[in-house]
Amino acid sequence: EATTPDEANALLAEVWSVVEKNGGESVLTGSDFARGVNIAITKWPDANASMKTEVELTAKGLLEFLSAGPFMELEEWWPIWQEAMSDS
């Protein structure tokens, strides 16, 4: 846990080096102050790269993941949702 800005910057640099090493590309990063959590949306070359990064960051104690999984834009998932609703 960082106690100074310099320590926090060093930890963040380490996090991003692991993400970039595994092919991750940051799309959006920010804070959800209502829940007290940080959120990052990252593009990955494949699901294995995402999982490998999650395991590495957790094992190094750099991040604790509350939720991780695929993100789909509305244009992509809306047709899937509509088809599923039509079939039910």
PyMOL commands that set and color helices and strands:
alter all, ss='L'
color gray80, all
select helices_A, chain A and resi 5-21+47-59+74-87
alter helices_A, ss='H'
color red, helices_A
select strands_A, chain A and resi 25-32+37-43
alter strands_A, ss='S'
color yellow, strands_A
deselect
rebuild
show_as cartoon
